[in-house]
Amino acid sequence: MNTARRTRGFTLVEVLVALAIVAVALAAGLRAAGTLTDNSQRLAEVVAAQWCADNALSNLRLTRQLPGVGDADFSCEQLGRPYAGTLATRPTPNPNFRRVEATVRDEAGRPLVNVTTVIGRY
């Protein structure tokens, strides 16, 4: 009465290995999703800071006056967040032009964007 009995299915070790592989894959997926979320938030901050810098430089152009050499602070609000910035105006070799650099920072004072342009005498 020695009948070989064949069972079908997975052993406990095989099931545990499969669960471990799935757990590692899910953990890697969660980490990647968290990184994407952080990057999208950073991109939104940089885009809003770019708008602030562009607005400050556009205001200088709209005055139709050659800006004076020196530094000036400005602030703006984009997407419900306050941003602080600095306009640094420097002379150029041609006295009819000025180099203006707009630097925008977040609430913690970290620079987000730096935009430079040349403004001429009108």
Secondary structure, DSSP 8 states (H G I E B T S, - for coil): --------S--HHHHHHHHHHHHHHHHHHHHHHHHHHHHHHHHHHHHHHHHHHHHHHHHHHHTTS---SEEEEEEEEETTEEEEEEEEEEE-SSTTEEEEEEEEE-TTS-EEEEEEEEEE--
